[in-house]
């Protein structure tokens, strides 16, 4: 009895300890992040207010805000801020759609079939190891400087991480679950849709987050070289005329887009895979 009485408080305290070290961290982390962002903004204000550096290198927040209003109303580099934003978002959205539609099935196939994995892993590994700017000139030669080359470049950036994540998700499924389903009379289709796909979904969402980051980085690089619209094009046009405030504006907008995608992915993870990190 004494041994049981000593073990019961420990088992009862375990959930409280777990909640203390998991759930309690969210609010504290958000507060620290907000304080860090505020400190960066205050440092930016102080640096420009007391002229610690030239306005050519670091414009003040008020100058960037003024330029944001002017760019939104009057435009810059052949388009308003909304025009450049929609052009970049359209390319990202289309590339991510292509990456998901092609990457998820191919990754699942590679995870399920040894022959497919052996055949497809080599070309994917080869091109994924190359910097996107290395084969961008080749895509321009093949497809020109229009939208096709940029969309293909962005789609390639999104495809590989999604494909590899789907493959890893399939290979991480415990064999015991499949054996249990087979013993209960499940067929191949039921095993795929009730065990393999749900088990691989957390990895697929993680791969999608990586793909979003890779696509954003590649987007700016592609628009810097071959584009007539988009945030990257606006940044490069401003840099050519030393319009640092416009450059900062473009960078801030891209950062906001990246943050928005992060929030969206966290929302999708809570909705689609609420068990992630709890098993």
Secondary structure, 3 states (H helix, E strand, C coil): CHHHHHHHHHHHHHHHHHHHHCHHHHHHHHHHHHHHHHHHHHHHHHHHHCCCCCCCCCCCHHHHHHHHHHHHHHCCCCCCHHHHHHHHHHHHHHHHHHHHHHHHHHHHHHHHCHHHHHHHHHHHHHHHCCCHHHHHHHHHHHHCCCHHHHHHHHHHHHHHHHHHHHHHHHHCCCHHHHHHHHHCCCCHHHHHHHHHHHHHHHHHHHHHHHHHHHHHHHHHHHHHHCCCCCHHHHHHHHHHCCCHHHHHHHHHHHHHHHHHHHHHHHHHHHHHCCCCCCC
